[in-house]
Amino acid sequence: MLNINQLHFSYDPNAPAYDFSLNVEAGEILGISGKSGSGKSTLLDLITGFLRPSSGSILLNGEELNALRTEHRPISILFQKDNIFEHLTAQKNVELGLEQPSGADALLKQVDLEGFEKSLCAELSGGQQQRVALARTLGRNRPILLLDEPFSALDDQTADEMRSLVRKLVKQNDWHTILVSHHQKDLTELATRQLALKEGKLHAV
Ligand SMILES: Nc1ncnc2c1ncn2[C@@H]1O[C@H](COP(=O)(O)OP(=O)(O)OP(=O)(O)O)[C@@H](O)[C@H]1O
């Protein structure tokens, strides 16, 4: 279980204060909606450690993550774009996430990219690029997955396919997943539970 308890943060003393509390079970996708500027990126940055809270805790299965530097937190992130190195092949991108460089092809197969191992990522479609990023996520297999508008740059059909794939992988790997999105379809079709971010706090939907 991922527990975020009263994570308190403010950009400066005169700015609005954020106070975040949430829980995510293994294999669950918590959807977070919120208007532009409501603080969705701020929440994700606090979880990854790019921002430091003034108080509160982040616990994964009882273990405190606050003290860990960003690169040591057991977290993968999938953004809308720029998740991969376009000048490298699909295989190389996946290998970057692995401790030993074997196994990338099997991971690419799991995201239906068999036959694209040697393709330059710059030549792949947006959906295929997201699949490469997911293969790398699979290879690292970190227990927390943050999805930041991950399907917004994709056409409807590709976004549908990606939602199915992500749903399957989260379940298979028991990732504690938080999805932030403006897109109602992402939230209704992917999230197992939803919260709305308003005025610095999370509310039940
Ligand atoms: N580095 C910063 N310094 C001061 N204020 C900031 C900083 N970054 C963000 N903010 C402010 O904090 C608020 C929340 O920003 P945040 O980027 O978290 O919103 P968001 O919900 O992710 O928005 P969007 O959906 O547009 O990406 C906004 O009012 C923003 O202007």
The ligand as an SDF file (V2000), in Angstrom:
LIG
                    3D

 31 33  0  0  0  0  0  0  0  0999 V2000
    7.8430   26.7500   -9.4110 N   0  0  0  0  0  0  0  0  0  0  0  0
    6.7110   27.3760   -9.0950 C   0  0  0  0  0  0  0  0  0  0  0  0
    6.7370   28.5050   -8.3470 N   0  0  0  0  0  0  0  0  0  0  0  0
    5.6100   29.1220   -7.9770 C   0  0  0  0  0  0  0  0  0  0  0  0
    4.3640   28.7010   -8.3230 N   0  0  0  0  0  0  0  0  0  0  0  0
    4.2780   27.5880   -9.0740 C   0  0  0  0  0  0  0  0  0  0  0  0
    5.4450   26.8760   -9.5010 C   0  0  0  0  0  0  0  0  0  0  0  0
    5.0410   25.7850  -10.2300 N   0  0  0  0  0  0  0  0  0  0  0  0
    3.6850   25.8310  -10.2530 C   0  0  0  0  0  0  0  0  0  0  0  0
    3.2220   26.9150   -9.5720 N   0  0  0  0  0  0  0  0  0  0  0  0
    1.8310   27.3000   -9.3650 C   0  0  0  0  0  0  0  0  0  0  0  0
    1.1930   26.2690   -8.6210 O   0  0  0  0  0  0  0  0  0  0  0  0
   -0.1220   26.0370   -9.1090 C   0  0  0  0  0  0  0  0  0  0  0  0
   -0.2720   24.5860   -9.4910 C   0  0  0  0  0  0  0  0  0  0  0  0
    0.5630   24.2780  -10.6060 O   0  0  0  0  0  0  0  0  0  0  0  0
    0.6250   22.8050  -11.2150 P   0  0  0  0  0  0  0  0  0  0  0  0
    1.6020   22.8670  -12.3520 O   0  0  0  0  0  0  0  0  0  0  0  0
    0.8850   21.8210  -10.1380 O   0  0  0  0  0  0  0  0  0  0  0  0
   -0.8620   22.6270  -11.7820 O   0  0  0  0  0  0  0  0  0  0  0  0
   -1.4620   21.4890  -12.7530 P   0  0  0  0  0  0  0  0  0  0  0  0
   -2.7700   21.0920  -12.1630 O   0  0  0  0  0  0  0  0  0  0  0  0
   -0.4560   20.4310  -12.9820 O   0  0  0  0  0  0  0  0  0  0  0  0
   -1.6970   22.3240  -14.1010 O   0  0  0  0  0  0  0  0  0  0  0  0
   -1.7140   21.8110  -15.6230 P   0  0  0  0  0  0  0  0  0  0  0  0
   -2.8740   20.8530  -15.7280 O   0  0  0  0  0  0  0  0  0  0  0  0
   -1.9250   23.0710  -16.3880 O   0  0  0  0  0  0  0  0  0  0  0  0
   -0.3940   21.1660  -15.8970 O   0  0  0  0  0  0  0  0  0  0  0  0
   -0.3230   27.0000  -10.2740 C   0  0  0  0  0  0  0  0  0  0  0  0
   -1.0130   28.1370   -9.7800 O   0  0  0  0  0  0  0  0  0  0  0  0
    1.0710   27.3550  -10.6940 C   0  0  0  0  0  0  0  0  0  0  0  0
    1.1470   28.6550  -11.2360 O   0  0  0  0  0  0  0  0  0  0  0  0
  1  2  1  0
  2  3  1  0
  2  7  2  0
  3  4  2  0
  4  5  1  0
  5  6  2  0
  6  7  1  0
  6 10  1  0
  7  8  1  0
  8  9  2  0
  9 10  1  0
 10 11  1  0
 11 12  1  0
 11 30  1  0
 12 13  1  0
 13 14  1  0
 13 28  1  0
 14 15  1  0
 15 16  1  0
 16 17  2  0
 16 18  1  0
 16 19  1  0
 19 20  1  0
 20 21  2  0
 20 22  1  0
 20 23  1  0
 23 24  1  0
 24 25  2  0
 24 26  1  0
 24 27  1  0
 28 29  1  0
 28 30  1  0
 30 31  1  0
M  END
$$$$
